Amino acid sequence: MTDYTKNYNWTAKDSLAPGSAGKIIKGSEFDEEFSEIASSIATKADKASPTFTGTVSLPSSWNIAGTAVTSTAAELNTLDGITATVTELNYTDGVTSNIQTQLDAKQPSNADLTAITGLAKTDGNFIVGNGSTWVAESGSTARTSLGLGTIATLAAPSGTVVGTTDTQTLTNKTLTSPTVTGGTLSGTTGVWLNNGAANTASKISKLTQAQYNAIGTKDSNTLYIIVG
């Protein structure tokens, strides 16, 4: 790209004396001058829809349609390597922090999570593993899967619950067909036991030998236990 430079000083001819040979304008001079103009124009780009070849150098400050371009050459070269479409780039709209960092903070997807999220949210359902995946079960099905017996459906008794080898004080209790094995009786002098027969009762009475001897007629329905 070259700039136009005049070959002749045409104004200087005006100051020459009349009749001077240098004052004459020759056709060859015009032809040479216009050739120089044509050559310079041929190496310039048109303002309307120009076509550039080779390396184009831009000024440090330039604009497109009135908007100043502030990107550096390095930043523009970075854009040159992007292969994403406009739609794909717009997927990042609204992102406020590093996308990979956000992804790293998430629980990886796996078959177990997929199975659990697909279960029905029915009231009373339990999530149970069946050996290969997770299923939702309720009622007796869930109890069977969890290995629970029928006691799981019984209401808890009132009062203090003790173990089979612990001691418990019974007050105002009715024992049906009881079996008393070993141990000692303490507290009141007698305990009434319902033996299961209609309108009959057996009595266990705890007393000393002297108290037993003092009884004139022994009750045939009473079991006397001598203590002391």
Secondary structure, DSSP 8 states (H G I E B T S, - for coil): ------SS-TGGGGGS-TT-GGG---HHHHHHHHHHHHHHHHTS--SSS----S-----SSEEETTEEE---HHHHHHHHT----HHHHHTTTT--S-HHHHHHTS----HHHHHHHTS---TT-EEEE-SSSEEEE-HHHHHHHTT--GGGGS---SS----TTS-----S---BS----SS---SSSEEEEB-SSTT--EEEEEE-HHHHHT-SS--TTEEEEE--
